[in-house]
Amino acid sequence: MPRALLPLLRLALAVAVLLPVPPSGQPAVAAEVTVTMVTDGPGGRFRFEPAIVRIRPGDTVRFVAHDPIHATKSIPGMMPAGAAPWWGEMGKPLEVTFTVPGIYGFKCPSHYTVGMVGLIIVGDSAPNLEEARALRHPRMAQEAFDRLFADLAATDRR
């Protein structure tokens, strides 16, 4: 993809992620959000773009590898009760549909220790927020999660 299109793609993803959840009683159409696993990009090295995704129950996240050295895996202890874990293949796209509200932590198994992690927030409530925040990680992953949770808190205050 030409680098000139990256800002437009980021804007489109941001708009899709920030769309409001329809009030109860109104039909909702499931959406799909793409998360790119990036080796080196304008936002830095070894990262998910976007690193924080907000979706509704029933929506799907499609993980797409920028390089064949990436995969995505859910992190045990950072998922709500009753949610199914996932583990993608290296370099292959993976689609995960989320039905259980809460916070989901995920990582690139190959680059977890260098901080390649992300968060998915499903629905309006996060019953597992404190458990997800309390989980400890290798130093760089912990620093990345600390930043993501701080960004999430700042966004929620607005």
C-alpha positions in Angstrom: 0.0 0.0 0.0 1.4 3.4 -0.9 2.4 5.4 2.2 0.4 8.4 1.0 -2.8 6.4 1.6 -1.9 5.5 5.2 -3.3 8.8 6.8 -6.6 8.3 4.9 -6.8 4.6 6.0 -6.1 5.7 9.6 -8.9 8.3 9.5 -11.3 5.8 8.0 -10.4 3.3 10.8 -10.8 5.9 13.5 -14.2 6.9 12.2 -15.3 3.2 12.1 -14.0 2.6 15.6 -15.6 5.7 17.1 -19.1 5.2 15.6 -21.7 5.2 18.4 -23.4 2.0 19.4 -27.2 2.3 18.5 -29.6 2.5 21.4 -31.3 -0.7 22.5 -34.4 -1.6 20.5 -32.9 -0.5 17.2 -31.5 -3.1 14.8 -27.7 -3.2 14.6 -25.8 -4.3 11.7 -22.6 -6.2 12.5 -19.4 -4.3 11.4 -15.9 -5.4 10.5 -12.8 -3.6 11.7 -9.4 -4.3 10.3 -6.3 -4.3 12.5 -3.0 -4.4 10.7 0.0 -6.1 12.2 2.8 -3.7 11.3 6.6 -4.3 11.3 7.7 -0.8 10.6 5.4 2.2 9.9 4.8 5.9 10.7 3.5 4.9 14.1 6.5 2.9 15.1 7.9 -0.6 14.9 6.2 -3.9 15.8 2.7 -2.7 16.5 -1.0 -3.2 15.8 -2.8 -0.4 14.0 -5.1 0.6 15.6 -3.9 -0.7 18.9 -7.3 0.0 20.6 -10.5 -1.0 18.9 -14.1 -0.4 20.1 -16.8 -2.6 18.7 -20.3 -3.8 19.4 -21.2 -7.4 20.3 -21.5 -9.3 17.1 -18.8 -7.3 15.3 -15.8 -8.8 13.7 -12.1 -7.8 13.9 -10.0 -8.9 10.9 -6.3 -9.1 11.7 -4.1 -8.6 8.6 -0.3 -9.2 8.7 1.9 -6.6 7.0 4.7 -9.2 7.0 4.7 -13.0 7.4 6.4 -12.7 10.8 3.2 -11.7 12.6 0.2 -13.4 14.1 -2.4 -12.6 16.7 -3.3 -14.4 19.9 -5.6 -13.6 22.7 -4.1 -13.2 26.2 -5.4 -15.5 28.9 -6.6 -13.4 31.8 -7.4 -10.5 29.6 -10.8 -11.7 28.3 -14.2 -11.7 29.8 -15.6 -14.9 31.3 -17.2 -17.1 28.6 -15.2 -15.6 25.7 -13.5 -17.9 23.3 -9.7 -17.5 22.9 -8.0 -17.2 19.4 -4.6 -17.9 17.9 -3.9 -17.0 14.3 -1.3 -18.5 12.0 1.9 -16.6 11.2 1.4 -14.2 8.2 -2.2 -15.2 7.7 -5.3 -13.0 8.1 -7.7 -14.0 10.9 -11.3 -12.9 11.5 -12.6 -13.0 15.1 -16.3 -12.3 15.9 -16.8 -10.9 19.4 -20.1 -11.7 21.2 -19.2 -11.3 24.9 -18.9 -7.7 26.2 -15.7 -6.7 27.9 -12.0 -6.0 27.3 -9.8 -8.4 25.3 -6.0 -8.1 25.4 -4.1 -9.5 22.4 -0.5 -9.9 21.3 1.7 -11.0 18.4 3.3 -14.1 19.9 6.6 -13.4 18.2 6.8 -9.8 19.3 5.0 -9.7 22.6 8.2 -9.1 24.6 8.9 -5.9 22.5 5.4 -4.5 23.2 3.3 -5.6 20.2 0.0 -5.7 22.0 -3.5 -4.3 21.7 -7.0 -4.0 23.3 -10.4 -4.6 22.0 -13.4 -3.2 23.9 -16.7 -4.9 23.1 -19.9 -3.1 24.1 -20.5 -0.4 26.7 -19.4 -2.3 29.8 -16.1 -3.9 30.7 -16.8 -6.3 33.6 -13.2 -7.6 33.4 -11.5 -4.2 33.3 -9.7 -4.6 36.7 -8.6 -8.2 36.0 -7.3 -7.2 32.6 -5.3 -4.2 34.1 -4.0 -6.3 36.9 -2.3 -8.9 34.7 1.5 -8.6 34.6 3.5 -8.8 31.3 7.1 -8.7 30.2 8.5 -5.1 30.7 8.0 -3.7 27.2 4.5 -5.3 26.8 3.6 -3.9 30.3 4.7 -0.4 29.3 2.6 -0.7 26.1 -0.5 -1.9 28.0 0.0 0.9 30.6 -0.1 3.4 27.7 -3.1 1.7 26.1 -5.1 1.7 29.4 -4.2 5.3 30.0 -5.4 6.2 26.5 -8.6 4.3 27.1 -9.2 6.1 30.4 -8.6 9.5 28.7 -11.0 8.6 25.9 -13.7 7.5 28.3 -13.5 10.7 30.3 -14.4 12.8 27.2 
